[in-house]
Amino acid sequence: MTAKLGNLIGGLKRAVIEAQRCVCHQHIEELQQFFIPDQEQDPAQSFPRAPGPRAWWG
């Protein structure tokens, strides 16, 4: 059973893309923990908003 090089490369590309999607989704879930308040958090407690990008340009 021989596989063509193009099919092998195509399969590897699909595997890499799928792995990147899984890792990206995991990172998004981890970041949400920092930016989305917990249900048990006191509503009066809030964090300052970051300045917009133009604030850095002066």
Backbone bond lengths (Angstrom), bond angles and torsions (degrees), N, CA, C in turn:
res aa  C-N    CA-C-N  psi(-1)  N-CA   C-N-CA  omega(-1)  CA-C   N-CA-C  phi
1 M - - - 1.453 - - 1.535 107.44 -
2 T 1.297 115.67 113.90 1.459 120.42 179.91 1.521 109.28 -109.82
3 A 1.291 114.31 142.70 1.464 120.44 177.60 1.515 108.05 -110.97
4 K 1.307 114.69 140.28 1.461 118.57 176.91 1.519 109.04 -74.04
5 L 1.316 115.45 146.95 1.459 120.90 -178.84 1.525 111.15 -58.76
6 G 1.332 116.96 -39.55 1.468 120.69 179.52 1.518 111.87 -61.78
7 N 1.344 116.83 -41.22 1.467 120.12 178.74 1.524 111.03 -66.81
8 L 1.320 115.79 -39.07 1.457 120.16 178.93 1.530 111.02 -64.10
9 I 1.323 116.24 -45.82 1.471 120.70 179.22 1.527 110.34 -64.68
10 G 1.331 116.68 -41.47 1.461 120.26 178.45 1.521 111.88 -61.36
11 G 1.327 116.44 -41.31 1.463 120.20 177.93 1.516 112.06 -65.25
12 L 1.327 115.92 -40.03 1.465 119.60 177.45 1.521 111.27 -64.17
13 K 1.330 117.04 -40.89 1.473 120.60 178.77 1.523 110.41 -61.31
14 R 1.335 116.24 -45.13 1.468 119.47 179.86 1.528 111.00 -62.84
15 A 1.320 116.72 -39.82 1.466 120.32 179.58 1.528 111.16 -65.11
16 V 1.324 117.01 -41.29 1.468 120.86 179.63 1.523 110.49 -66.20
17 I 1.325 117.11 -43.51 1.468 120.75 179.86 1.524 110.28 -62.68
18 E 1.328 117.50 -43.34 1.465 120.65 179.31 1.528 110.93 -64.10
19 A 1.313 117.31 -39.84 1.469 120.67 178.02 1.526 110.48 -64.20
20 Q 1.334 117.23 -40.62 1.463 120.73 178.74 1.520 110.97 -64.18
21 R 1.329 117.19 -38.97 1.467 120.49 178.49 1.518 110.97 -63.48
22 C 1.325 116.76 -43.29 1.468 120.49 179.81 1.526 110.76 -62.38
23 V 1.322 116.52 -45.17 1.462 120.77 -179.05 1.522 109.96 -66.12
24 C 1.325 117.00 -41.92 1.467 121.13 179.90 1.526 110.15 -61.87
25 H 1.327 117.05 -43.80 1.465 121.10 179.50 1.527 110.14 -62.11
26 Q 1.322 116.52 -40.40 1.457 120.64 178.80 1.532 110.65 -64.27
27 H 1.328 117.39 -41.39 1.465 120.70 179.53 1.526 110.74 -65.11
28 I 1.320 117.03 -39.01 1.465 120.45 179.01 1.523 109.74 -62.77
29 E 1.331 117.14 -43.33 1.465 119.89 178.61 1.528 111.10 -62.09
30 E 1.326 116.74 -39.81 1.465 119.79 179.21 1.524 111.26 -66.98
31 L 1.326 117.77 -39.88 1.464 120.79 179.44 1.522 111.75 -67.91
32 Q 1.332 117.38 -34.20 1.459 120.33 179.63 1.520 111.24 -60.48
33 Q 1.318 117.27 -29.74 1.459 120.25 179.06 1.527 111.13 -61.54
34 F 1.322 117.35 -28.62 1.455 121.10 -178.13 1.525 112.53 -88.62
35 F 1.324 118.28 -26.55 1.460 120.99 -172.60 1.520 114.14 -107.51
36 I 1.306 118.25 -18.70 1.458 120.94 178.35 1.524 107.49 -104.18
37 P 1.334 118.13 120.53 1.466 120.13 -177.01 1.533 111.37 -61.38
38 D 1.304 115.18 145.31 1.451 121.91 176.48 1.523 108.51 -70.91
39 Q 1.326 117.59 150.85 1.462 121.19 -179.84 1.522 111.56 -62.40
40 E 1.322 117.07 -28.47 1.461 120.85 -178.56 1.528 112.74 -86.23
41 Q 1.322 117.42 -4.43 1.466 120.89 -178.13 1.516 110.48 -71.58
42 D 1.321 115.96 140.77 1.457 122.17 177.23 1.527 108.69 -62.63
43 P 1.346 118.33 125.19 1.471 120.19 -178.81 1.527 113.20 -61.13
44 A 1.336 117.33 -23.93 1.464 119.93 179.64 1.523 111.45 -73.01
45 Q 1.319 116.59 -20.90 1.466 120.07 179.60 1.521 108.85 -83.59
46 S 1.309 115.17 121.68 1.462 119.36 178.02 1.522 108.79 -141.38
47 F 1.293 115.00 160.41 1.450 120.92 -179.17 1.520 109.21 -108.32
48 P 1.329 117.65 147.28 1.468 119.16 -179.18 1.520 111.17 -63.16
49 R 1.306 115.08 145.45 1.461 120.79 178.06 1.519 108.33 -79.41
50 A 1.295 115.68 144.78 1.466 120.37 177.69 1.523 109.07 -73.57
51 P 1.330 118.03 146.38 1.465 119.67 177.14 1.524 110.04 -67.03
52 G 1.303 115.71 153.83 1.458 120.16 177.58 1.520 111.37 -67.15
53 P 1.324 117.17 168.60 1.466 119.90 -177.18 1.521 113.20 -62.69
54 R 1.320 118.27 -27.92 1.466 120.41 -178.79 1.527 111.71 -70.74
55 A 1.332 117.55 -21.67 1.463 120.27 179.30 1.527 110.98 -63.57
56 W 1.306 116.78 -26.87 1.463 120.48 -179.33 1.525 111.82 -79.59
57 W 1.338 117.09 -20.60 1.472 120.14 -174.86 1.520 112.42 -86.55
58 G 1.312 116.87 -17.34 1.463 120.59 177.88 1.447 113.77 79.46
